[in-house]
Amino acid sequence: MALPLGVVAAIYLTEYAKQGKIVRAIRVGVNSLAGVPSVVFGLFGLGFFVVFMNFGSYILAGALTLGILILPTIIGASEEALKGVPQTFREASLALGVSKWLTIWKIVLPSALPGILTGSILGISRAAGETAPIMFTAATFFTAKLPQPIFDEVMALPYHVYVLATSGTHIEETRPLQFGTVLVLVALVLGVDLIAIVIRSYMGRKKRW
């Protein structure tokens, strides 16, 4: 949800919106949301998606909450990538009679794609390590089966670490499980970040070709 919405919002703010007080206020709001603690997003997801929208504490509510959490990061990264495309690219395309939308789709977006993908994947890797949003909206302590529909509870590595470290009467005996879970989580996040680096490197070489 966050990736297409964030890219579309960045395209509008960069290419279509008239630069003025309203756009500056929107940018300030986006930057402010990027610095909000994740627990606030978790409480918002609990109040809006779980209670008000009546989605329940299931995957859908958790996914939407995490999408809102990383949305400011994706918008900011996409905006900076779009601004990095030289204005002469747009002017040359428009001078040939190409419409503005085709210019953005065929010229601007491919040039900005490495930066957009990198920022988006880094935002997604941040969501992978968040505990508070899913603790309120989707995570469960234990389930005997893999979740099937989006209206199902799910076990999550961050919440699993939290439970092992804070609950129970034999916490010390679960230390190996805690360390193993943390190792898997860190490896997962580093793997996602490595994917971002590889994609950026590949797209950069392709762009130079």
N, C-alpha and C positions, 0 to 999 in steps of 0.2 A: 504493500500500500504506500509506503513512504517514498520509494524510489520514483515511480511515475509522477506522483503528486508533487514531490520536491523539485523534480526537473521541470515540470510544467510551471510551477510557481516561479522558479528562477528565470525561465525563458520570458515569462510575462514581466517580471520586475526589470529585467535587463533590456529586452528588445521592444516591448510594447508600452509599458507604463510611462506616463509623463513624469519626468524627474521633478519632484516637488516635495512639499511638506508631508503629504500623505505617504509617498513612497519611502521617505526618510523615516517616518514613524513606523512603517511596517518593518523596515530593516532593523530599527532599534528593538522592536518587539521580538523579531526572530533571534537577534543576538542575545537578548535577555533570556529568552526561553532556552537557549543553548547552555546557559549557566545555571538553570534551575536544578536543584537536587532531584535525583531520580525518585526519591520517596514521594515528592509532590506529584509527579506524574502517576505514581502508583495509587495515591489517594484519589486523584482525578479519575483514573480508570475505574476504581472501585465505585465512586459516586455516580459517574456518568454511564459507563458501559454495563457494569454489573447490576447496579440498583435502578437507575433511571431508564436505561434501554432494556433492562431485564434480560441481558445476555447470559447472566450467571457467571460463576467462576470457572470459565472454560477457556479453551484455546483461543477462540475468537476474541474475547475480551482482552486476553493477555497480548495477542498479536497486535490488536489495534492500539493498545496502550504503548507497546514498544515502538510501533510505527510513529506515534506522535512524539515519543521521546527522541528519536533520531531524526525526525523531520527537519528541525532547525539546522542540524549538521549537514544534511544533504542539500538543503537550500543554499546555505552559505558556500559550500564547496562548489556547487554547480554554478552559482553566480560568479565566483572568482574565475572558474574555468571559462565561462562565456565571455567575461570581460577580457580575458587573456587572448582571445582571438582578434587579430588585427582588424581595424575598421575598414582597411582597404579591401579585405576579402568581401565584405558586405557590399561595399560601393561598386566593386568590379562586377559582382553578380547582378546587382540591381541595374547597372548600366547596360547590361546585355538583355534587359527586358524580363528577367526572372522575377517572379513575385516574391514578396517578403517572406511568406511562409516557406516556399521552396528554398529560398536562400538560407533560411535558418535550418531547414531539414537536411539539405544536401551539402551546405558549406560550413555553417557555424557549428552545428552539433558534432559532425565527425571530427572537426578540429579540436573541439572542447572535450571530446569523449574520454581521453585518458584522465583528465582532472576530475570529471564527473564520476567515473567509475571508481577512481581511487578514494575520493571522499565518501562515496556511497558505501563501499565495502568497509572502510574504516568505521563508518557509523554503524553498520550492521555488526561488526565485531564488538563494538561497544555494547550493543544490545545483548550480545551473547553472554556477557558477564554481569548483567544487571540482576539484582535480587529483589529489591523492593517492589518494582512494578508487577512482576509476576507473582510475588508472594501474596499480593492483594487480589489478583485478578485471575490467575490460571493454575498456579502450582499446587500440587498436593504432596503430602508426606510420602505416601506409598500407593502404588497401583500395580496390580498383578499382571496387567496387560498393556500393550502399546495402545496409545490413543488412536482411534479410527476417525470419527467425524470431528468437525471443528467445535462441536458442542460436547466436549469431553475434557476431563481434567488431565493434567500431564505432569510427569516428574521432570524436574529441571536441575541441572548440575549446580548452579549457584545456590538455589534454595536447599538442595541436598547437603551442601557444605554447611550452610547456616544451621540446619537442623542437627547435624551430627556434632557441631561444635557447641551448641547451646542447650539441647534437649537430652533427656535421658539421665539415668543414674550412674552409668558407667562410661562417661565421656572419654576418659583416658584410654579405655580399651578400644575406642573407635578411632584413635589417632591414625593408624595405618589407612583406614578407609578415608579419613579426611584428606590425608596427604595424597592418596591415589586419585581422589576426585578432583582435588585442586590441580594436580599434574595434568589430568585429562582436559580440564577446563582451560588451563594456560596453553596447552598444546593446540587446542581448538582455536583459541583467539589468535595465537601466533600463526597458525596455518592460514586463517582467513586474511591476516595482514600480509602474509607472504604472497597469497594470491593477488592482492592489490598491487604489490610491488612488481610481480611478474607481468600482470596485465598492463600496468603503466609503462614498463620497459618495452614490451612488445608493441604497444600502440605508438610509443615514441619512435621506435625504429621504423615501423610501417609508415608513420607520418613523414619521416625524413626521406623514405624511398619515393 
